[in-house]
Amino acid sequence: MKKFITIMFVFSLALIVAACSSSTDDNNDKTPVDETAEKQNGENTKDESTKTDNTDVTLEEQVIYEENDIKVTVTGLKNDSFYGPEITVLIENNSTKNITVQSRRSSINGLMVDTMFSADVAAGKKANDGITFSTSELEASGITTIKDIELALHIIDADTWDEIANSDLISLTTTADASFVQEYDDSGFVAYDADGVKVVIKKLNSSESFWGSDVYLYIENNSDTDITIQARDVAVNGFMVDPMLSSDVGAGKKAFDTMTFMESDLTDNGITDITDLEFKLHIFNTESWDTIKDTDSIKVTFD
C-alpha cells in the first residue's frame, strides 16, 4: 500500500498504521539479501540521477470535480513549494454545508505517492489550496519527471464528518515530454509473485532509518483490484516483532514502500543486527477488506 515530511507529520502516520502485519508465497528457502548493496531506485537514494526537476512542467487549468454544489478546479502546478511539487486548486463550496476536501489513491507515473492535502471550506465560500507531493518521497520512488497524475477526491461534512462524495479517479497530464517513460527498478529477492501481485525485497537499511531499521520493498499490482499489503507473523532473528507496513496499491499501479522495525522493539529483544527475517504477507481488497491471499512463510537472510 504506504510515509514522510515533518517529524510530527510522520509520527502521526506511524500511529495510524503502527500494528499492521502481512503475508507471502511459497518461497520457504532462506534467500540472502545484500544489506550494503548500492542504493537503487526506490531506496531513498538522493543521487543526482533521482533528484526531481520539474521546473518547466506545468498543468493546464481544468475543472476536475463539479457535483453536490461543489466545484474543484486545478489552476496549475507549483514547483517551488517548500515540501515539494504542488497542484494548486480552487475550491468553490456553493452548498449549505461546511466541507473538507482531501485526496486519496494518488499516483504519479503509475507509482503510488502520498499527498498532503486537507482543505476546509465554509458554506458559500471559496478557497485556494494545494495538493502537495513530498520531494523526498518522489526521490525515494525514483520519480524525476512528473508526467501523469491520478488521484481521487474525498469530500466530507466538516462538522459531522459524514461522507459527501468519493470521486472516481481523476487523470491529469502535465506538459512534460510526451515521450518520457517512467522506469521501475524491480531488482531484488522476489518474495511473492502470483495472483497479479509481485513483492520484491530490495534491501535492509539500519543506518538511515528514522525509527530503527527499514526493509525496502517494491510492489506491483497487476490485478484489476485495489489492494492493501500487510505483514503478519513477523520474526527477526527468531524473535517475534511487529513492524509497520500497510501499503495501498491501486489496480495496475506500483509502489516503493518499507517494512519498518522500531528501535525499541529490536532493543527489547537484544537485536543489534538483523540477519534473519521471516514473515507472511496478508493481501486484501482495499475497499471490501476481503482477503485475496495469506501467503506461506517467507524467509530471508541479510549478509
Long-range contacts (C-beta under 8 A, 24 or more apart in sequence): 1-112, 1-219, 1-227, 1-228, 1-229, 1-246, 1-247, 1-248, 1-249, 1-255, 1-257, 1-286, 2-112, 2-114, 2-246, 2-247, 2-248, 2-255, 2-257, 3-114, 3-137, 3-257, 3-258, 3-260, 4-114, 4-134, 4-136, 4-137, 5-83, 5-116, 5-134, 5-136, 7-210, 9-116, 10-210, 14-211, 14-244, 17-244, 17-245, 17-246, 18-242, 18-244, 19-242, 20-230, 20-231, 20-243, 20-244, 20-245, 20-246, 21-230, 21-231, 21-232, 21-233, 21-234, 21-242, 21-243, 21-245, 21-279, 21-282, 22-229, 22-230, 22-231, 22-232, 22-245, 22-279, 22-280, 22-281, 22-282, 22-283, 23-230, 23-231, 23-232, 23-279, 23-280, 23-281, 23-282, 23-283, 23-293, 23-294, 23-295, 24-191, 24-192, 24-199, 24-279, 24-280, 24-281, 24-295, 24-296, 24-297, 24-298, 25-191, 25-192, 25-193, 25-194, 25-281, 25-295, 25-296, 25-298, 26-295, 26-296, 27-190, 27-191, 27-192, 27-296, 27-298, 27-299, 28-296, 28-297, 28-298, 28-299, 29-299, 30-276, 30-299, 30-300, 30-301, 31-189, 31-299, 31-300, 31-301, 32-300, 32-301, 32-302, 32-303, 33-188, 33-189, 33-201, 33-202, 33-203, 33-204, 33-300, 33-301, 33-302, 33-303, 34-203, 34-302, 34-303, 35-203, 35-204, 35-205, 35-206, 35-302, 35-303, 36-303, 37-203, 39-203, 40-185, 40-187, 40-202, 40-203, 41-141, 41-142, 41-183, 41-184, 41-185, 41-256, 42-140, 42-141, 42-142, 42-184, 42-185, 42-202, 42-216, 42-218, 42-256, 43-140, 43-202, 43-203, 43-205, 43-216, 43-256, 44-136, 44-139, 44-140, 44-205, 44-208, 44-216, 45-139, 45-140, 45-142, 46-139, 49-144, 50-139, 50-142, 50-144, 51-139, 51-144, 52-84, 52-85, 52-135, 52-138, 52-139, 52-143, 52-144, 52-145, 52-146, 53-144, 53-145, 54-79, 54-85, 54-145, 54-146, 54-174, 54-176, 55-79, 56-175, 57-145, 57-146, 57-147, 57-174, 57-175, 57-176, 58-174, 58-175, 59-87, 59-172, 59-174, 59-175, 60-175, 62-172, 64-89, 64-153, 64-167, 64-170, 64-172, 65-153, 65-167, 65-170, 67-165, 68-95, 68-155, 68-164, 68-165, 69-93, 69-94, 69-95, 69-96, 70-94, 70-95, 70-99, 70-101, 70-155, 70-164, 70-165, 72-101, 72-153, 74-172, 75-128, 77-146, 77-174, 78-130, 81-130, 81-132, 83-116, 83-132, 83-134, 83-135, 84-132, 84-133, 84-134, 84-135, 84-136, 84-137, 84-138, 85-132, 85-133, 85-135, 85-138, 85-146, 86-130, 86-131, 86-132, 86-133, 87-130, 87-131, 87-132, 87-149, 87-172, 88-128, 88-129, 88-130, 89-119, 89-128, 89-129, 89-130, 89-131, 90-126, 90-127, 90-128, 91-119, 91-121, 91-126, 91-127, 91-128, 91-129, 92-121, 92-126, 93-121, 93-122, 93-123, 93-124, 93-125, 93-126, 93-127, 94-124, 95-123, 96-123, 96-124, 97-123, 97-157, 97-158, 97-159, 97-164, 98-122, 98-123, 98-157, 98-158, 98-159, 99-123, 99-155, 99-156, 99-157, 99-158, 99-164, 100-155, 100-156, 100-157, 100-158, 101-129, 101-153, 101-154, 101-155, 102-153, 102-154, 102-155, 102-156, 103-131, 103-151, 103-152, 103-153, 103-154, 104-151, 104-152, 104-153, 104-154, 104-166, 105-150, 105-151, 105-152, 105-169, 105-226, 105-248, 105-250, 106-131, 106-133, 106-149, 106-150, 106-151, 106-152, 107-149, 107-150, 107-151, 107-250, 107-253, 108-133, 108-138, 108-141, 108-143, 108-146, 108-147, 108-148, 108-149, 109-143, 109-145, 109-146, 109-147, 109-148, 109-182, 110-148, 110-182, 110-184, 110-252, 110-253, 110-254, 111-141, 111-142, 111-143, 111-182, 111-184, 111-253, 111-254, 111-255, 111-256, 112-247, 112-248, 112-249, 112-250, 112-253, 112-254, 112-255, 113-137, 113-138, 113-141, 113-143, 115-151, 120-158, 140-256, 141-255, 141-256, 142-182, 142-183, 142-184, 142-185, 142-256, 143-182, 145-176, 145-177, 145-180, 145-182, 146-174, 146-176, 147-173, 147-174, 147-176, 147-177, 147-180, 147-182, 148-172, 148-173, 148-174, 149-173, 149-174, 150-250, 169-250, 184-218, 184-254, 185-218, 186-218, 186-220, 188-218, 189-300, 191-281, 191-298, 191-300, 192-281, 192-295, 192-298, 194-293, 195-223, 195-283, 195-292, 195-293, 196-221, 196-222, 196-223, 196-224, 197-221, 197-222, 197-223, 197-227, 197-229, 197-283, 197-292, 197-293, 198-222, 199-229, 199-281, 201-300, 204-274, 204-277, 204-302, 206-273, 206-274, 209-258, 209-260, 211-244, 211-260, 211-261, 211-262, 211-263, 212-260, 212-261, 212-262, 212-263, 212-264, 212-265, 212-266, 213-260, 213-261, 213-263, 213-266, 213-274, 214-258, 214-259, 214-260, 214-261, 215-243, 215-258, 215-259, 215-260, 215-261, 215-277, 216-256, 216-257, 216-258, 217-245, 217-247, 217-256, 217-257, 217-258, 217-259, 218-254, 218-255, 218-256, 219-247, 219-249, 219-254, 219-255, 219-256, 219-257, 220-249, 220-254, 221-249, 221-250, 221-251, 221-252, 221-253, 221-254, 221-255, 222-252, 223-251, 223-252, 224-251, 224-252, 225-251, 225-285, 225-286, 225-292, 226-250, 226-251, 226-285, 226-286, 226-287, 227-251, 227-283, 227-284, 227-285, 227-286, 227-292, 228-283, 228-284, 228-285, 228-286, 229-281, 229-282, 229-283, 230-281, 230-282, 230-284, 231-259, 231-279, 231-280, 231-281, 231-282, 232-279, 232-280, 232-281, 232-282, 232-294, 233-278, 233-279, 233-280, 233-297, 234-259, 234-277, 234-278, 234-279, 235-276, 235-277, 235-278, 235-279, 236-261, 236-266, 236-269, 236-271, 236-274, 236-276, 236-277, 237-269, 237-271, 237-274, 237-275, 237-276, 238-276, 239-269, 239-271, 241-265, 241-266, 241-269, 241-271, 243-279, 248-286, 274-302, 275-301, 275-302, 276-300, 276-301, 276-302, 277-301, 277-302
